[in-house]
Amino acid sequence: MSSLFRYLLKNYGFFLFFSLEIISFVFIFSNNSYQRAKYLNSASQFIGSIYETYSSVTNYFNLSKVNSRLAAENARLRSNFKLRPSDNDVIPDSKTFTFIPYDSGYFKFVSAKVVNNSVNKPYNYIVLNKGGKDGIKTDQGIISADGIVGMVTNVTDNYSLGLSVLNQHWSVSSKIKKSNFFCSLYWDGKDYRYANLMEVPFHVSLQLGDTIVTSGYSSIFPEGVLIGTIESFEQLQGENYYDVRVKLSVDFKTITYVEIVENKNTTEINQLEKLIQE
C-alpha cells in the first residue's frame, strides 16, 4: 500500500492533468450542442459495432419469439398497406418497399435490427444497424410490429441513433382513436411500460382500454400507428385536465426488429410550414 501511495505522489501531476482533462470534456459535451452531436455520431458508430456483435449472440436464444414477431409484422403489412406501383412497373428491392398507409401519403419503410437499447434512464436512446448508406436520415420515425418506438436523431454510414418514446425530451403527437381527439403523449421517466396523455379536458369521453394512436399531424409517423391503451384516468382536484395513464403497446425490454419510416412528402410539408413561420 505504501508503494502505491509513493507512486501516486510521485506522479500526481499526471493524474491531476488527466482528471482535469476529463472534467473539461464533460463540460464541453454537456453545454455545447455541436460538440455533443459530433460525439454522438462518432460514439454511435463505434459502440454500434460492439453492441451488434453482442446482440447477435443474445438474439440467438430468442429466435422463436423473433420469428413469431416477424410473421405478425408481415401479416400487418399485408393487411394495412398496399404496394405503390412504380413509374415503370418494376418491382422494388425486397428490403425497401414503398407503401400507401391509410390515406396519409406515401411512406417508405426500411427494416432494421436493434443493437442497443435502454429503458431505465430519464433520456433513453436506441441504436439501429442501418444508417446513411441505407437511406436513413434524421427526424425519421421508428416503429415496430407492436407500435411506435421512437425517432432517428443521429446517423452514421452504417448505424443510426434515435430517441425512444421513453425520453423526457420528446412528446408524441397522438389522438384517442374512438373520438379522434388530439393530444400529446409524454413519458414521465418512471415506468418503461407506461406514459401519460397531456391536455385531455373533462368533456372528452374516456373509457378504460381506449386505443391511443399517432395523430398524423406530424410528418414523422403515418396516422393511426398504435401507441397504447388507456390504463387509468382520473380528475384531479383543482385541475382542468384528466390525469391519463397509457399502457404502451411496445415492450421496450424485448424489442429486436423495427422499421424506420420515411415520409416522402416531408420536404414539401416543411416548405409550406416554413412559409407560415415567415
DODREN-733932 format. One record per residue (C-alpha): residue number from 1; x, y, z. Coordinates in pm, whole numbers. Example, Ala and Ser with C-alpha at 12.3 -4.5 7.8 and 13.67 -1.06 7.14 Angstrom:
# DODREN-733932
> 1	1230	-450	780 $
> 2	1367	-106	714 $
# end
This chain:
# DODREN-733932
> 1	0	0	0 $
> 2	284	239	84 $
> 3	438	171	-257 $
> 4	111	270	-422 $
> 5	97	596	-227 $
> 6	456	678	-322 $
> 7	378	606	-687 $
> 8	66	830	-681 $
> 9	256	1106	-502 $
> 10	542	1086	-749 $
> 11	307	1109	-1049 $
> 12	36	1332	-901 $
> 13	92	1590	-1176 $
> 14	-4	1345	-1449 $
> 15	-312	1221	-1265 $
> 16	-424	1577	-1188 $
> 17	-385	1676	-1553 $
> 18	-574	1367	-1667 $
> 19	-862	1436	-1423 $
> 20	-891	1798	-1536 $
> 21	-898	1688	-1899 $
> 22	-1188	1454	-1830 $
> 23	-1380	1726	-1646 $
> 24	-1318	1968	-1933 $
> 25	-1454	1726	-2193 $
> 26	-1761	1659	-1977 $
> 27	-1838	2032	-1963 $
> 28	-1779	2074	-2336 $
> 29	-2013	1790	-2439 $
> 30	-2275	1885	-2179 $
> 31	-2303	2253	-2269 $
> 32	-2234	2266	-2644 $
> 33	-2487	2109	-2880 $
> 34	-2247	2099	-3178 $
> 35	-1976	1908	-2990 $
> 36	-2237	1681	-2832 $
> 37	-2379	1594	-3176 $
> 38	-2028	1519	-3309 $
> 39	-1962	1296	-3009 $
> 40	-2289	1106	-3053 $
> 41	-2217	1047	-3422 $
> 42	-1869	911	-3352 $
> 43	-1969	715	-3044 $
> 44	-2273	553	-3207 $
> 45	-2057	425	-3495 $
> 46	-1803	264	-3258 $
> 47	-2044	145	-2991 $
> 48	-2291	26	-3253 $
> 49	-2042	-226	-3393 $
> 50	-1973	-360	-3044 $
> 51	-2338	-395	-2949 $
> 52	-2421	-557	-3282 $
> 53	-2175	-838	-3205 $
> 54	-2315	-875	-2856 $
> 55	-2677	-871	-2973 $
> 56	-2609	-1134	-3242 $
> 57	-2518	-1378	-2963 $
> 58	-2806	-1293	-2729 $
> 59	-3063	-1283	-3010 $
> 60	-2978	-1644	-3099 $
> 61	-3168	-1757	-2790 $
> 62	-3471	-1550	-2891 $
> 63	-3517	-1688	-3243 $
> 64	-3857	-1840	-3174 $
> 65	-4002	-1514	-3044 $
> 66	-3835	-1313	-3322 $
> 67	-3978	-1538	-3592 $
> 68	-4322	-1504	-3440 $
> 69	-4297	-1126	-3433 $
> 70	-4172	-1114	-3793 $
> 71	-4465	-1326	-3905 $
> 72	-4703	-1091	-3726 $
> 73	-4533	-794	-3890 $
> 74	-4574	-942	-4238 $
> 75	-4941	-1001	-4169 $
> 76	-4984	-642	-4051 $
> 77	-4820	-505	-4365 $
> 78	-5038	-716	-4594 $
> 79	-5350	-606	-4408 $
> 80	-5287	-234	-4374 $
> 81	-5067	-137	-4668 $
> 82	-5063	-179	-5041 $
> 83	-4757	-162	-5262 $
> 84	-4724	163	-5452 $
> 85	-4682	95	-5827 $
> 86	-4359	242	-5961 $
> 87	-4350	456	-6272 $
> 88	-4203	171	-6477 $
> 89	-4395	-108	-6305 $
> 90	-4068	-253	-6178 $
> 91	-4077	-449	-5854 $
> 92	-3862	-262	-5598 $
> 93	-3584	-411	-5393 $
> 94	-3719	-659	-5138 $
> 95	-3555	-476	-4848 $
> 96	-3718	-139	-4918 $
> 97	-4084	-108	-5013 $
> 98	-4297	200	-5062 $
> 99	-4647	176	-4920 $
> 100	-4963	384	-4906 $
> 101	-5071	365	-4539 $
> 102	-5426	471	-4456 $
> 103	-5480	790	-4661 $
> 104	-5194	997	-4526 $
> 105	-4950	994	-4818 $
> 106	-4654	788	-4933 $
> 107	-4416	635	-4683 $
> 108	-4107	418	-4723 $
> 109	-4020	154	-4463 $
> 110	-3669	17	-4405 $
> 111	-3628	-277	-4169 $
> 112	-3355	-256	-3903 $
> 113	-3228	-452	-3604 $
> 114	-3187	-305	-3258 $
> 115	-2824	-336	-3146 $
> 116	-2858	-135	-2825 $
> 117	-3149	-5	-2622 $
> 118	-3206	142	-2276 $
> 119	-3522	172	-2066 $
> 120	-3410	280	-1718 $
> 121	-3273	629	-1782 $
> 122	-3454	966	-1797 $
> 123	-3350	1005	-2162 $
> 124	-3340	666	-2333 $
> 125	-3190	605	-2676 $
> 126	-3193	320	-2926 $
> 127	-2915	218	-3170 $
> 128	-3006	52	-3503 $
> 129	-2790	-129	-3760 $
> 130	-2899	86	-4056 $
> 131	-2751	424	-4148 $
> 132	-2685	672	-4424 $
> 133	-2585	400	-4672 $
> 134	-2937	261	-4636 $
> 135	-3106	597	-4692 $
> 136	-3167	669	-4324 $
> 137	-3191	1035	-4224 $
> 138	-3255	1230	-3906 $
> 139	-3614	1301	-3800 $
> 140	-3744	973	-3942 $
> 141	-3985	770	-3732 $
> 142	-3914	428	-3582 $
> 143	-4197	176	-3541 $
> 144	-4231	-197	-3474 $
> 145	-4493	-465	-3521 $
> 146	-4646	-357	-3189 $
> 147	-4647	20	-3241 $
> 148	-4445	338	-3216 $
> 149	-4084	316	-3092 $
> 150	-3907	650	-3143 $
> 151	-3737	891	-3384 $
> 152	-3392	899	-3551 $
> 153	-3169	1179	-3421 $
> 154	-2817	1094	-3546 $
> 155	-2692	894	-3845 $
> 156	-2356	748	-3949 $
> 157	-2285	541	-4259 $
> 158	-2386	209	-4104 $
> 159	-2577	294	-3787 $
> 160	-2842	530	-3661 $
> 161	-2917	663	-3315 $
> 162	-3268	751	-3209 $
> 163	-3450	866	-2900 $
> 164	-3728	634	-2791 $
> 165	-4074	710	-2657 $
> 166	-3907	661	-2317 $
> 167	-3738	1001	-2335 $
> 168	-3844	1307	-2138 $
> 169	-3710	1538	-2409 $
> 170	-3984	1434	-2651 $
> 171	-4363	1421	-2670 $
> 172	-4559	1231	-2935 $
> 173	-4847	1384	-3132 $
> 174	-5134	1146	-3052 $
> 175	-5509	1106	-3062 $
> 176	-5778	898	-2896 $
> 177	-5890	667	-3176 $
> 178	-6255	645	-3068 $
> 179	-6316	1021	-3065 $
> 180	-6027	1146	-3283 $
> 181	-5945	1390	-3003 $
> 182	-5593	1529	-3047 $
> 183	-5348	1520	-2754 $
> 184	-4981	1465	-2667 $
> 185	-4814	1162	-2512 $
> 186	-4533	1219	-2264 $
> 187	-4317	976	-2066 $
> 188	-4264	1077	-1704 $
> 189	-3944	875	-1658 $
> 190	-4089	629	-1405 $
> 191	-4202	303	-1566 $
> 192	-4099	185	-1914 $
> 193	-4440	25	-1962 $
> 194	-4647	342	-1919 $
> 195	-4673	702	-2041 $
> 196	-4917	991	-1985 $
> 197	-5163	1175	-2209 $
> 198	-5145	1553	-2178 $
> 199	-5421	1817	-2203 $
> 200	-5729	1595	-2223 $
> 201	-6018	1810	-2089 $
> 202	-6303	1673	-1880 $
> 203	-6562	1699	-2158 $
> 204	-6382	1427	-2359 $
> 205	-6539	1084	-2313 $
> 206	-6284	830	-2189 $
> 207	-6305	459	-2115 $
> 208	-6051	211	-1987 $
> 209	-5896	30	-2280 $
> 210	-5946	314	-2529 $
> 211	-5686	294	-2805 $
> 212	-5427	570	-2848 $
> 213	-5267	612	-3192 $
> 214	-5050	864	-3376 $
> 215	-5243	1171	-3491 $
> 216	-5089	1211	-3836 $
> 217	-5029	1582	-3760 $
> 218	-4654	1518	-3762 $
> 219	-4460	1426	-4075 $
> 220	-4262	1171	-3873 $
> 221	-4530	900	-3845 $
> 222	-4828	785	-4051 $
> 223	-5166	842	-3896 $
> 224	-5306	559	-3686 $
> 225	-4989	381	-3570 $
> 226	-5064	212	-3238 $
> 227	-4920	372	-2923 $
> 228	-5109	201	-2642 $
> 229	-5434	181	-2447 $
> 230	-5574	381	-2155 $
> 231	-5484	205	-1831 $
> 232	-5641	458	-1593 $
> 233	-5771	814	-1575 $
> 234	-5891	1047	-1300 $
> 235	-6000	1403	-1237 $
> 236	-5756	1572	-1002 $
> 237	-5894	1843	-776 $
> 238	-5815	2192	-899 $
> 239	-5705	2071	-1244 $
> 240	-5870	2131	-1583 $
> 241	-5747	1812	-1748 $
> 242	-5761	1440	-1683 $
> 243	-5462	1258	-1544 $
> 244	-5447	981	-1808 $
> 245	-5211	684	-1785 $
> 246	-5144	485	-2104 $
> 247	-5004	135	-2120 $
> 248	-4758	134	-2410 $
> 249	-4811	-131	-2678 $
> 250	-4436	-184	-2728 $
> 251	-4234	-382	-2474 $
> 252	-3907	-188	-2489 $
> 253	-3721	-459	-2296 $
> 254	-3774	-722	-2567 $
> 255	-3778	-517	-2888 $
> 256	-3548	-664	-3155 $
> 257	-3659	-558	-3504 $
> 258	-3806	-225	-3611 $
> 259	-3891	-28	-3924 $
> 260	-3755	317	-4000 $
> 261	-4021	535	-4164 $
> 262	-3953	797	-4429 $
> 263	-4233	1033	-4525 $
> 264	-4189	1100	-4897 $
> 265	-4378	1429	-4858 $
> 266	-4161	1570	-4578 $
> 267	-3974	1822	-4796 $
> 268	-4295	1966	-4938 $
> 269	-4459	1984	-4595 $
> 270	-4155	2155	-4442 $
> 271	-4151	2413	-4722 $
> 272	-4512	2505	-4652 $
> 273	-4456	2523	-4277 $
> 274	-4154	2747	-4334 $
> 275	-4375	2991	-4526 $
> 276	-4616	3002	-4231 $
> 277	-4331	3076	-3989 $
> 278	-4200	3355	-4211 $
# end
